[in-house]
Amino acid sequence: MTDTSPLPIEDLPSALQPGARLLGLDVGTKTVGLALTDVTRTVATPYKTLRRTKFTADAKEIAEIAEKEGVGGLVIGLPLNLDGSEGPRAQSTRAFARNLAAHVPIPMTFWDERLSTAAVERHLIEADASRKRRAEVIDRMAAAYILQGALDRLRGLANS
């Protein structure tokens, strides 16, 4: 059995196959927003919003997406408190990741998602998106925001 515990972001690139995409997850209580990178891991694009049901069904759907899209790693948004501490939502996200590792045995890392949803919501309001439209896209756009932050960090590491 391979170790599927989350890696520090700095160790993720060495665990990936060339051309493998990353799947970003914004884990909420009712939905999981998903975003996908291109094969060069340069751009994150909103992909889909999963309505959460039973964990096993959710994990199976994520595993199927990972297989279909050539995903080699997961970037899971970790909802830290503003002071950097971990509250109940962060603990719940860590538990989700731990359980997901049994169903999707690929490398994963956490990315600090503080204020990601608020930033995306502000952007959508500025773009004059209706409340209904914002509700439809917010989770997958937040996942893309999280994933893009991780990609930018990885690019910074590669250039240093």
N, C-alpha and C positions, 0 to 999 in steps of 0.2 A: 504494500500500500504506500503510495507516495504521500509526502507531507503536503497537505493542502492549506496549511495555515497562511493567513495573509502575509505578503511580503512588504518590506519597506518599498516605497515608490522607486528608490534608487536601484533596487535589485530586480525590478520587473523586466526591463529590457533584456537582460541576459537569460530570462526564463522563457522568452517568446521565440517562436519560429519566425524566420524572415517571411514577410507578407501576411502574418497573422494580424487580424483586426482586434481592436479592443471594444468591449461592450461596457458602457457606463450604466450604472443603476442608481436611481434615486428612489430609495425604499421608503414608502409611506405606509400608513396603517391600512388604507383602502386601495392604494394603487402602487405600482412600481413603474416609474418612468424609465424608458430605455433609450440609449443613444449609441450610435455605432461610429467607429472611425473608418476612414478609407484604408486601403492596404498599406499606404506609406505612413500611416499613423500621424497625419498632419492635421486633419480636420475632423471635428466631431459633428455629427448630424443627428437631429432628433429622429428616433426610429419608431417607437410604439409606446403606448401606455397599457400596461396589464392591469385589469381589475383583479384585485387579490381575491382568491377563493380559499381552497385548502392548500396548505404549504406544498404538499407533494405535487399537486397539479400545477402550481405556479413554478416550482423548480423544474418540472418536466418541460413546461413551455420555454423557460429560459434555456434549458439544455438543448432543446430542438432549434431554437434561434441561433445559439452558439455554433451548433453543428452546421446548420444551413448557411450561415454567413461567414464561416471560416474564422471564428473568434478564437484567439489564443490566450486571452487574458481578460479579467474583469476589473473594472474600477468602480468601487462602491462608495457612494457619498456617505461620509460619516457626519451626522448632525451634532457637532460639538456645541456646547454653550458658548456664548460670546466671550467668556473669560477663558475658554480653552478646555474647561472641564467636561467630563462626560456625564450626561444625565440619563434618564430612562430611555429616551429615544435612541441615543448612541448605543446603549446596552442592547436594546432591541435589534438595532441594525447589526451589531456584532453577532448576536445569536442567529439572525437570518443568514449572515455570511457563513457562519460555522455549519449550519444545517445545509446550506446550498452547496458547500464544498463536497458533501457526500454524493450529490446528484450531478454536479458540474465540476469534474476533477481537473480544472485548469487553474493556472496561477491567478491570484487576485490580490488586490491592494486596496487600501482605503484612501480616500481623498477628502480633506476638510471641506465640507459643503456649507459652512456658515454663510448665511444670507444669500445663497444661490437662488432660492425660490423668490425671495424679495427682489433681487436684481432682475430676474426674468419677468416677474410681474410688472415692475416699473417699466421695463422695456416694452412690454405688450401694451401697457396703458398709453405710453408715448406714441406707439404705433396705432393707437385708436382701435385696438381690438375690443370687441364686445365682451361683456362679462362671460357670456356663454362660450365664446371662442377661447377666451383665456382659460376657462375651466377645462376645455377639451385638450389644450396643448401644453399647459403649464408643467406637467410632470415630465414629459419627454424633453421639453426644452430645458428644464432644470437639470435633467440627466446630461444633456449635451453641454450645458454650462460647466457642470462638474467635470465631465470627461475632457473638455477643452482645457480647463485649468490644469488637469493632470498632464495632458499632452504638452502644454507650454512648459511645465516644469521639466518633463523628460527632455524636451528640446534644449532647455537651458543647461541640463546636466551634460548632454552630448556635446554642447559647444564649450563647456568649461574645461 
